[in-house]
Amino acid sequence: MDRFDRTRAAADSFLAKIGQKPLVMGILNVTPDSFSDGGKFLSPESALAQARVMAQAGADILDLGAESTRPGFAPVSAEEEWARLERILAPLIGETSRPLSIDTTKSVIARRALALGAALINDVSGLRGDPAMAQTAAESGAALVIMHSRAEVDAGLDIVADMTAFFGQSLALAAQAGVERRKILLDPGIGFGKSLAQNLRALAATARLRKKFELPIVIGASRKSFLGALTGAATQDRLAATLAANLAGFTRGVAVFRVHDVAEHVAALRIWSEIDRA
């Protein structure tokens, strides 16, 4: 038996659900410094409890991150990132039927997690952070989220043109490594090197990106600072704003929503879907 058989099966099962309904990806950060929930789920007990809450609330996939990617984050070594991740990954895979996503830019972390049975690589660097990441995705058969990001904000930039060029280059890297195109999802990278206006344009352009690349779109707008800039709400008080941003994305064909507040998004997306069907 190939060590990635479980990964391939879980990835294919998750990908088969795309288009049947909007999918909710629950965020689980096992970090001390993530912008919204840093430090809340550092212990294995608290992390596993939160994973259970999100699964019971209807999350379609759980996204585990062990290194913060907030603005100004402090990078950690692969050893530290894996130490944070390993203590919850094995027990979680053993007890949940939900597929697991690994939020990392390091191929060594992705490979170890996939060998345990994780289904998806969520790479915020868009395959630019680690030259071996595309090969890891290809060899494992994992699903892959390629996210657009910029090192710094350039408010005068045409952000949609930049995203289009970025995704074209990242998809070429994936194809070169042998990643199956059907396993790729694109994320416009809300909050990653974008001004307020560019974040809004990136969200508004999701339908355009989906049509151009013919790939599913993931958005991660949950509690982001641009929502606070528009509403004045503190990080923990941005649920209404997050729901509005994600429902706007749903009307533009976004397939997967990466969120902190799973139950509320499952309910809101279901109601919107039912009204659409009616």
N, C-alpha and C positions, 0 to 999 in steps of 0.2 A: 504493500500500500504506500502510495506517494505521501510524503508528509504534508503536502498542500491539498490533498483531496477534500478535506473538510472545508478549507477556505473556498475552493472552487464551487462546491455545492452550496455553501452559504451565500456566496456572491451571486450565483445564478438565481437562487431563490429570491434574494432581495431585488435584483434587477428585473425579474419577471413581474414584480408588483408595480413598477413604474408605469404610470398611465392608467392604472386601474382605479387609483385614488391618490390624493395628495399624501405624501409620506412625511412623517415627522421623525427627525433625528434628535434624540435627547442628548444634551451636552453634559458630560461628566468630567470636570477638570480636577485632577489629583495634583494640584499645584498650590504653592503658598501665595502666588502673586498674580493669578488671573484677574482681569479687571472687575468681574462681577461676583465670582464665587471663590476667589482665591482663599485657601486655607480652610474652607468649610468641609472638604471631603478628603483630607490628608490621611486619616486613619483608614485601614481596610474596612473596619466596621461601618464607618459613616459612608464611605464610598459605595459599599455593597448595598447598604440600606437605601441610598439615593437611587442606585441602579434599579432596585426592586420597585421603588415608587414610580419611576418613569416607565418601566415595563408594564406595570399594572395600569398606568394611566393611558396606555395605548401607543407608546413609542414604537415605531417600526424598526428602528436601529438605534444603538447607543454609541456615541462618539466619545472615546476616551482620550484625554490629552494629559501629558505629564510634563510639558514644558509650555510656559505661558508664551503667547504671541501678541500680547497687548503692546501698544506703543511704548517704547523704552524698556522692553522686557530684558531681563538678564539671562543670557543663554546658559544652559546647563550641559554637562558632559553626557555622553551616551550612557555611561555607567549610572549616573544619577537619575537620568530619565527612565532607564529600564528598572532601576530599584523601586521607583515610585509606581511604575506601571505593573510590574510582575506580580506584586503582592495582591492585586485585585483581579488581574486578568485571568489567571488560571481558575480561581474559584468562581468567577462570574461566568466563564465559558462552561464550567461544569454544571451550573444551575439554571441558566436562562436559555430559552429557545430563540431569543432575539439575536440577530446578527450584530457583530461588534465592528465598529470603525476605529481606526487608530489615527489620531491627529498628530502627525510627526513629519519632520523634514529629513529624518535620518533613515537611510535604508537599513542599517543594522537593527534599529528598533522595529521597523516595519517587518523585517524578515522574521525576527524572533516572535513577534505577535502573531503573524500569519501562520507560523509553524504550530502555534497553539490552537489555531482555528479561527482567528479574526477574519472578517470577510472583505474589508474595505480599507484602503489607504487614503487618508485625507491629507493631502500635501499642500500646505499654504504657500509653498514656494513655487508651485506649478512646475515641478520637476527641475527647478534651477538650483535648489539648495544642495543636492547630492547627486552627482553624475550617475550613481548606481541605482537610484530610485526607480527609474523606468524599467531597468532590467529586473529588479525585484518584483515589480508589478507583473511583468510579462511571465516570469518563471513561476510565480505563485498562482496566477490566474485570478488574482483579487480584483474586485472593483476598484476604481481609482477616481478620486475627485481631484481635478486640476484647478487650482485657484489662482486668480490674477492678483498680483500684489506689486507695489512699488516701494522702493526704499524710502522715498520722501515725496511730499506733496508738491506738485507743480500745477497751480491753479489755472494756468493758461492752457493746459494740455487738453486736446480732444480725447476725453477718457474712453469713449466708445471705440475710436480708432485705435487707441493704445491697447485696449482689451482684445480687439480683433487680431492685431498683429501678434500680441503675446500668446494668445491661444493657438494661433496658426503655428508658431514656433514650437510651443510645448507639444502640440499634437504630432508635429514632425518628429520630435524626440521620442515620443511614445511609439510611433509607428516604426521608427528605426530599431527600437529595442524589441519589437514584436508584440506590443500590447494590443490586444483585440480592441478595435474601436468601440464595439458594442458594450464594453465594460467601463467606458469613460463617461464621467459627468463633469460639467464645467461650473465653476463658482466665480461670480464677478468680484468677489473679495471686498465686500462692503466694509469700510473702515480701514482698509490696508493701503495707506499712501494716497488717500483721496480727500479732497476738500468736501465741504458740505454739499455744494452744488454737484460735484462729481459723484458723490454717493447717490444722490437723487437721480442723476442721469444714468448711473450704472443700473439702478433698480428699474428705471423706466425702459432700459434697453434690453431687458432679459428676453423679451419676445423676439427681438431682432437677432440676438446671439443664438437663440434656440433654432431659429429658421436658417441662419447662415451655416451653422456647424452640424445641424441635425443631431444634436446630442441633448440629453436631459440637463436641466439647470438646477443647481443647488443654491439657496441663499442663506446667509447667516447674518441677519440684521438684528438678532436678539439683544436688546438692551444697549445697543451701540451708542456711542457719544453723539452721533449726528441726530439721533432721536431726542437726546437731551438738549441739544442746541436749538432744536425746533420747538420743544415743548417746555423747557425749563425743568423737566422732571429729573430727579436723582436716579442713579443707576437702577436701584431696586424698584423704582416707581414707573418703569417704562413699559409695563405690560400692554397697556392700551395702544401705545405708539407702535410697539413691536407687532401686535396683531394687525394694525392698520397696514404697516409696511408689508407684512407677509400676505395679507389678503390681496393687496395690490399686485404682489408678485404672482399669486395664484391666478388672477385674471389674465396675466400675461403668459401663462403656461409653465410657471415654475413647478418642478416635480417634487423637490425635497426641501424641507424647511428645517434648518438647524436651530434649535431653540432651547432655552432654559426651562420655560414654562410649558411642559408637555400637555397636561390635561386640558388647559385652556385652548391650546392650538388644535388639539384633536377635535374638541367640540366645535370651535369656530370653523375649521375647514370642513368638517362634516356637514354643518348646517349650510354653509355656502354651496357645497357640492350638491346637496339635496335640492336646494332652490334652483340651481342651474339645471339639474335633471328634470325638475318639474316643469 
